[in-house]
Amino acid sequence: MDSAKGSGLGLAIVHSIIRKHSGAIDVESSPGGGTTFTLYIPARSGETAAVSPSSPALTVPQDDTVSSGLVLVMDDEAMVCDVAGSMLEHLGYEVLMVGDGGQAIDIYRRRLSGAPHLDQRQDRF
């Protein structure tokens, strides 16, 4: 099977499923060695899965630094845009989301030309 083909669920969907089940995802990756995703799902309702102590936690810096700027997110899967957009907005960025490359190029060109107004969410999927 060609791994670049994209025949799986997609990380955004897996993340959503695991989160809804109060689980966690651990990722290990090495150049040329591949990537391993370990999924932790509670065995019983009401429990919370804990990532193994040896795995590093993904954290957002808790200092006073606020990210700023405009980020253009382009993906043909709405869930991918939603997850990426939510994370970036949480970090303080202004986010534009589009569903295809043509829209992304159009917005990029308009921004370069100094167009005064852009729709802030181009949710056309």
Rosetta constraint file for C-alpha pairs under 8 A:
AtomPair CA 3 CA 7 HARMONIC 7.83 0.50
AtomPair CA 6 CA 10 HARMONIC 7.72 0.50
AtomPair CA 9 CA 13 HARMONIC 6.25 0.50
AtomPair CA 9 CA 14 HARMONIC 6.68 0.50
AtomPair CA 10 CA 14 HARMONIC 6.37 0.50
AtomPair CA 11 CA 15 HARMONIC 5.91 0.50
AtomPair CA 12 CA 16 HARMONIC 6.24 0.50
AtomPair CA 12 CA 79 HARMONIC 6.48 0.50
AtomPair CA 12 CA 80 HARMONIC 5.47 0.50
AtomPair CA 12 CA 83 HARMONIC 6.70 0.50
AtomPair CA 13 CA 17 HARMONIC 6.24 0.50
AtomPair CA 13 CA 79 HARMONIC 7.16 0.50
AtomPair CA 13 CA 80 HARMONIC 7.91 0.50
AtomPair CA 14 CA 18 HARMONIC 6.10 0.50
AtomPair CA 15 CA 19 HARMONIC 6.00 0.50
AtomPair CA 15 CA 25 HARMONIC 7.54 0.50
AtomPair CA 16 CA 20 HARMONIC 6.17 0.50
AtomPair CA 17 CA 21 HARMONIC 6.48 0.50
AtomPair CA 18 CA 22 HARMONIC 6.41 0.50
AtomPair CA 18 CA 23 HARMONIC 4.96 0.50
AtomPair CA 18 CA 24 HARMONIC 6.29 0.50
AtomPair CA 18 CA 25 HARMONIC 7.51 0.50
AtomPair CA 18 CA 39 HARMONIC 7.57 0.50
AtomPair CA 18 CA 40 HARMONIC 7.82 0.50
AtomPair CA 18 CA 41 HARMONIC 6.90 0.50
AtomPair CA 19 CA 23 HARMONIC 5.50 0.50
AtomPair CA 19 CA 24 HARMONIC 6.87 0.50
AtomPair CA 21 CA 41 HARMONIC 6.63 0.50
AtomPair CA 21 CA 42 HARMONIC 7.39 0.50
AtomPair CA 22 CA 41 HARMONIC 6.89 0.50
AtomPair CA 22 CA 42 HARMONIC 7.00 0.50
AtomPair CA 22 CA 47 HARMONIC 7.59 0.50
AtomPair CA 22 CA 48 HARMONIC 5.47 0.50
AtomPair CA 22 CA 49 HARMONIC 6.51 0.50
AtomPair CA 23 CA 39 HARMONIC 7.36 0.50
AtomPair CA 23 CA 40 HARMONIC 5.28 0.50
AtomPair CA 23 CA 41 HARMONIC 4.48 0.50
AtomPair CA 23 CA 42 HARMONIC 6.30 0.50
AtomPair CA 23 CA 48 HARMONIC 6.33 0.50
AtomPair CA 23 CA 49 HARMONIC 4.92 0.50
AtomPair CA 23 CA 50 HARMONIC 7.53 0.50
AtomPair CA 24 CA 39 HARMONIC 6.04 0.50
AtomPair CA 24 CA 40 HARMONIC 5.08 0.50
AtomPair CA 24 CA 41 HARMONIC 6.79 0.50
AtomPair CA 24 CA 49 HARMONIC 6.19 0.50
AtomPair CA 24 CA 50 HARMONIC 6.81 0.50
AtomPair CA 24 CA 51 HARMONIC 6.36 0.50
AtomPair CA 25 CA 37 HARMONIC 6.70 0.50
AtomPair CA 25 CA 38 HARMONIC 5.70 0.50
AtomPair CA 25 CA 39 HARMONIC 4.73 0.50
AtomPair CA 25 CA 40 HARMONIC 6.18 0.50
AtomPair CA 25 CA 51 HARMONIC 7.35 0.50
AtomPair CA 26 CA 37 HARMONIC 5.73 0.50
AtomPair CA 26 CA 38 HARMONIC 5.01 0.50
AtomPair CA 26 CA 39 HARMONIC 6.50 0.50
AtomPair CA 26 CA 51 HARMONIC 6.72 0.50
AtomPair CA 26 CA 55 HARMONIC 6.97 0.50
AtomPair CA 27 CA 35 HARMONIC 7.09 0.50
AtomPair CA 27 CA 36 HARMONIC 5.79 0.50
AtomPair CA 27 CA 37 HARMONIC 4.69 0.50
AtomPair CA 27 CA 38 HARMONIC 6.40 0.50
AtomPair CA 28 CA 35 HARMONIC 5.68 0.50
AtomPair CA 28 CA 36 HARMONIC 5.18 0.50
AtomPair CA 28 CA 37 HARMONIC 6.59 0.50
AtomPair CA 29 CA 33 HARMONIC 7.12 0.50
AtomPair CA 29 CA 34 HARMONIC 5.89 0.50
AtomPair CA 29 CA 35 HARMONIC 4.22 0.50
AtomPair CA 29 CA 36 HARMONIC 6.31 0.50
AtomPair CA 30 CA 34 HARMONIC 5.95 0.50
AtomPair CA 30 CA 35 HARMONIC 6.62 0.50
AtomPair CA 40 CA 49 HARMONIC 5.72 0.50
AtomPair CA 40 CA 50 HARMONIC 7.14 0.50
AtomPair CA 40 CA 51 HARMONIC 6.95 0.50
AtomPair CA 41 CA 48 HARMONIC 7.76 0.50
AtomPair CA 41 CA 49 HARMONIC 5.60 0.50
AtomPair CA 42 CA 47 HARMONIC 5.67 0.50
AtomPair CA 42 CA 48 HARMONIC 5.77 0.50
AtomPair CA 42 CA 49 HARMONIC 5.01 0.50
AtomPair CA 43 CA 47 HARMONIC 7.47 0.50
AtomPair CA 51 CA 55 HARMONIC 6.83 0.50
AtomPair CA 66 CA 91 HARMONIC 7.06 0.50
AtomPair CA 66 CA 92 HARMONIC 6.05 0.50
AtomPair CA 67 CA 91 HARMONIC 5.96 0.50
AtomPair CA 67 CA 92 HARMONIC 4.95 0.50
AtomPair CA 67 CA 93 HARMONIC 5.97 0.50
AtomPair CA 68 CA 92 HARMONIC 5.61 0.50
AtomPair CA 68 CA 93 HARMONIC 4.82 0.50
AtomPair CA 68 CA 94 HARMONIC 7.10 0.50
AtomPair CA 69 CA 93 HARMONIC 5.41 0.50
AtomPair CA 69 CA 94 HARMONIC 6.05 0.50
AtomPair CA 70 CA 93 HARMONIC 5.96 0.50
AtomPair CA 70 CA 94 HARMONIC 4.73 0.50
AtomPair CA 70 CA 95 HARMONIC 5.76 0.50
AtomPair CA 70 CA 96 HARMONIC 7.41 0.50
AtomPair CA 71 CA 88 HARMONIC 7.96 0.50
AtomPair CA 71 CA 93 HARMONIC 6.74 0.50
AtomPair CA 71 CA 94 HARMONIC 6.24 0.50
AtomPair CA 71 CA 95 HARMONIC 4.93 0.50
AtomPair CA 71 CA 96 HARMONIC 6.22 0.50
AtomPair CA 72 CA 95 HARMONIC 5.96 0.50
AtomPair CA 72 CA 96 HARMONIC 4.79 0.50
AtomPair CA 72 CA 97 HARMONIC 5.98 0.50
AtomPair CA 72 CA 98 HARMONIC 7.69 0.50
AtomPair CA 72 CA 104 HARMONIC 7.38 0.50
AtomPair CA 73 CA 81 HARMONIC 6.36 0.50
AtomPair CA 73 CA 84 HARMONIC 7.39 0.50
AtomPair CA 73 CA 85 HARMONIC 7.03 0.50
AtomPair CA 73 CA 95 HARMONIC 7.09 0.50
AtomPair CA 73 CA 96 HARMONIC 6.07 0.50
AtomPair CA 73 CA 97 HARMONIC 4.79 0.50
AtomPair CA 73 CA 98 HARMONIC 6.34 0.50
AtomPair CA 74 CA 81 HARMONIC 6.81 0.50
AtomPair CA 74 CA 97 HARMONIC 5.89 0.50
AtomPair CA 74 CA 98 HARMONIC 4.91 0.50
AtomPair CA 74 CA 99 HARMONIC 5.68 0.50
AtomPair CA 74 CA 100 HARMONIC 6.18 0.50
AtomPair CA 74 CA 101 HARMONIC 6.82 0.50
AtomPair CA 74 CA 104 HARMONIC 6.42 0.50
AtomPair CA 75 CA 80 HARMONIC 6.63 0.50
AtomPair CA 75 CA 81 HARMONIC 6.02 0.50
AtomPair CA 75 CA 98 HARMONIC 6.65 0.50
AtomPair CA 75 CA 99 HARMONIC 5.12 0.50
AtomPair CA 75 CA 100 HARMONIC 6.11 0.50
AtomPair CA 75 CA 101 HARMONIC 7.95 0.50
AtomPair CA 76 CA 98 HARMONIC 7.77 0.50
AtomPair CA 76 CA 99 HARMONIC 4.47 0.50
AtomPair CA 76 CA 100 HARMONIC 5.61 0.50
AtomPair CA 76 CA 125 HARMONIC 6.31 0.50
AtomPair CA 77 CA 81 HARMONIC 6.67 0.50
AtomPair CA 77 CA 99 HARMONIC 7.03 0.50
AtomPair CA 77 CA 125 HARMONIC 7.21 0.50
AtomPair CA 78 CA 82 HARMONIC 6.08 0.50
AtomPair CA 78 CA 99 HARMONIC 7.17 0.50
AtomPair CA 78 CA 123 HARMONIC 7.79 0.50
AtomPair CA 78 CA 125 HARMONIC 6.47 0.50
AtomPair CA 79 CA 83 HARMONIC 6.09 0.50
AtomPair CA 80 CA 84 HARMONIC 6.10 0.50
AtomPair CA 81 CA 85 HARMONIC 5.64 0.50
AtomPair CA 81 CA 97 HARMONIC 6.35 0.50
AtomPair CA 81 CA 98 HARMONIC 7.76 0.50
AtomPair CA 82 CA 86 HARMONIC 5.88 0.50
AtomPair CA 83 CA 87 HARMONIC 6.25 0.50
AtomPair CA 84 CA 88 HARMONIC 6.18 0.50
AtomPair CA 85 CA 89 HARMONIC 5.99 0.50
AtomPair CA 85 CA 95 HARMONIC 6.14 0.50
AtomPair CA 85 CA 96 HARMONIC 7.90 0.50
AtomPair CA 85 CA 97 HARMONIC 7.18 0.50
AtomPair CA 86 CA 90 HARMONIC 6.02 0.50
AtomPair CA 87 CA 91 HARMONIC 6.35 0.50
AtomPair CA 88 CA 92 HARMONIC 6.48 0.50
AtomPair CA 88 CA 93 HARMONIC 5.48 0.50
AtomPair CA 88 CA 94 HARMONIC 7.62 0.50
AtomPair CA 88 CA 95 HARMONIC 7.04 0.50
AtomPair CA 89 CA 93 HARMONIC 4.92 0.50
AtomPair CA 89 CA 94 HARMONIC 6.15 0.50
AtomPair CA 89 CA 95 HARMONIC 6.55 0.50
AtomPair CA 95 CA 120 HARMONIC 7.11 0.50
AtomPair CA 95 CA 121 HARMONIC 7.60 0.50
AtomPair CA 96 CA 119 HARMONIC 7.85 0.50
AtomPair CA 96 CA 120 HARMONIC 5.32 0.50
AtomPair CA 96 CA 121 HARMONIC 5.27 0.50
AtomPair CA 96 CA 122 HARMONIC 6.78 0.50
AtomPair CA 97 CA 120 HARMONIC 7.67 0.50
AtomPair CA 97 CA 121 HARMONIC 5.45 0.50
AtomPair CA 97 CA 122 HARMONIC 5.47 0.50
AtomPair CA 97 CA 123 HARMONIC 6.35 0.50
AtomPair CA 98 CA 103 HARMONIC 6.20 0.50
AtomPair CA 98 CA 104 HARMONIC 6.29 0.50
AtomPair CA 98 CA 121 HARMONIC 7.32 0.50
AtomPair CA 98 CA 122 HARMONIC 5.04 0.50
AtomPair CA 98 CA 123 HARMONIC 5.82 0.50
AtomPair CA 98 CA 124 HARMONIC 6.64 0.50
AtomPair CA 98 CA 125 HARMONIC 7.65 0.50
AtomPair CA 99 CA 103 HARMONIC 7.14 0.50
AtomPair CA 99 CA 122 HARMONIC 7.58 0.50
AtomPair CA 99 CA 123 HARMONIC 6.69 0.50
AtomPair CA 99 CA 124 HARMONIC 5.82 0.50
AtomPair CA 99 CA 125 HARMONIC 5.00 0.50
AtomPair CA 100 CA 104 HARMONIC 6.52 0.50
AtomPair CA 100 CA 125 HARMONIC 7.76 0.50
AtomPair CA 101 CA 105 HARMONIC 6.13 0.50
AtomPair CA 102 CA 106 HARMONIC 6.14 0.50
AtomPair CA 103 CA 107 HARMONIC 6.16 0.50
AtomPair CA 104 CA 108 HARMONIC 6.09 0.50
AtomPair CA 105 CA 109 HARMONIC 6.07 0.50
AtomPair CA 106 CA 110 HARMONIC 6.19 0.50
AtomPair CA 107 CA 111 HARMONIC 6.12 0.50
AtomPair CA 107 CA 118 HARMONIC 7.55 0.50
AtomPair CA 108 CA 112 HARMONIC 6.27 0.50
AtomPair CA 109 CA 113 HARMONIC 6.23 0.50
AtomPair CA 110 CA 114 HARMONIC 6.32 0.50
AtomPair CA 110 CA 115 HARMONIC 5.28 0.50
AtomPair CA 111 CA 115 HARMONIC 5.73 0.50
